[in-house]
Amino acid sequence: MKFELAERVKSLPPYLFARIDEMKAEALKRGKDLIDISIGDPDIPTPVHIVEAMKKAVEKPEHHRYPSYEGMLAYREAVAGWYKRRFGVELDPQTEVLSLIGSKEGIGHISLAFVNPGDLVLCPSPGYPVYSIGTLFADGEPYYMPLTEESNFLPDLKAIPESVLQRAKMMFLNYPNNPTAQVATEEFFREVIEVAHKYNIIVCHDAAYSEIYYEGRKPISFMQIEGAKEVGVEFHSLSKTYNMTGWRIGFVVGNREVIKGLGKIKTNLDSGVFQAIQEASVVALNTEESILDEIRSTYQQRRDILYEGLKSIGLEVFKPEATFYFWVKVPKGYTSEEFTIHLLEKAGVLGTPGNGFGTPGEGYIRFALTAPVERIEEAVQRIRESL
Ligand SMILES: *Cc1c(COP(=O)(O)O)cnc(C)c1O
């Protein structure tokens, strides 16, 4: 038998990390001591009080049945409470909050609710690949908005042709940004709302990294800006804030029509998040700030060491204000992929080639602060020696 893949799968962009993955596997097989700072997956465990809450919750038989697709009211209320405390934003837990099986699930599905074949979806490039892949799965067409150093890694909305804006159905944005580590300004968000209003574009802001920040400089929420709720939604995740990437829980808040649309897709596709996880997540969302401050200070220590280290080597690097990423220019004479391979082969350090996040990422490599301080120091030392 021969099973033909569907066109939407066959036409997926080539998986740029496949070659790197292969080389990584090969290096590990040879017994090489690899420092992997390529992946945005925290190495720090979930805080103990959340794990304890999960242990208790998992024993309750009422949680063993199907959950509702939209999430327990207690979970949605905890989300609304968190938004109020953190951002001063009021949300109706019944209509303006929806649970997600990780924010990736909602980001990947939302196009199915709103995008018709041929509609354009504005996606940042470099960017989290799910924005454009979700678009393609809904037979929409991604239109890439380049994030460049010249525009502070914010899309230049004025550079988008009028004809594109007229055909655009949605716009994805992500600040604090993966992979560039840039944060957004109120002024930029106001401009986004103006454009969205004028051209009837749904704004989907991904705020997965809003709680990974340094020196107490808290990033803003899109929802804080006047008019945001009329034009869009904000996706959020417990993954990065509470080191819960394996638990699979997130949420989306904001415009009730957009939430309702995504809900229609979800109710037909999935059966919600395991209620025990939701119950533990209520505890997570009420975590004392001191615990989160400790996690942030761990990242800050790593950030400072990587920043000073890379700078002392002579690499062009800026100090991130938020996220656990570094977006570093590769030295002259290398492409992103060549430099990534050079570091893997000659230093045993694994980063992510910037072009894997989109063409404008060419010339960059991304490092993640997801390894202990000693390993980051060692990585810097080995990169120095390899150059
Ligand atoms: C990690 C990440 C997410 C979160 O994914 P989950 O599915 O909630 O674990 C979302 N957006 C971006 C940009 C990310 O890097």
The ligand as a MOL file (V3000), in Angstrom:
LIG
                    3D

  0  0  0     0  0            999 V3000
M  V30 BEGIN CTAB
M  V30 COUNTS 15 15 0 0 0
M  V30 BEGIN ATOM
M  V30 1 C 6.9650 28.4270 24.4400 0
M  V30 2 C 6.1020 29.3050 23.6300 0
M  V30 3 C 4.7160 29.2220 23.7180 0
M  V30 4 C 4.0770 28.3430 24.7620 0
M  V30 5 O 3.6680 27.1470 24.3460 0
M  V30 6 P 2.7710 26.2350 25.2650 0
M  V30 7 O 2.0220 25.4730 24.2390 0
M  V30 8 O 1.8780 27.0750 26.1180 0
M  V30 9 O 3.6980 25.3830 26.0710 0
M  V30 10 C 3.9380 30.0810 22.9660 0
M  V30 11 N 4.5030 31.0000 22.1720 0
M  V30 12 C 5.8230 31.1290 22.0790 0
M  V30 13 C 6.3920 32.2060 21.2520 0
M  V30 14 C 6.6670 30.2720 22.7890 0
M  V30 15 O 7.9880 30.3940 22.6690 0
M  V30 END ATOM
M  V30 BEGIN BOND
M  V30 1 1 1 2
M  V30 2 1 2 3
M  V30 3 2 2 14
M  V30 4 1 3 4
M  V30 5 2 3 10
M  V30 6 1 4 5
M  V30 7 1 5 6
M  V30 8 2 6 7
M  V30 9 1 6 8
M  V30 10 1 6 9
M  V30 11 1 10 11
M  V30 12 2 11 12
M  V30 13 1 12 13
M  V30 14 1 12 14
M  V30 15 1 14 15
M  V30 END BOND
M  V30 END CTAB
M  END
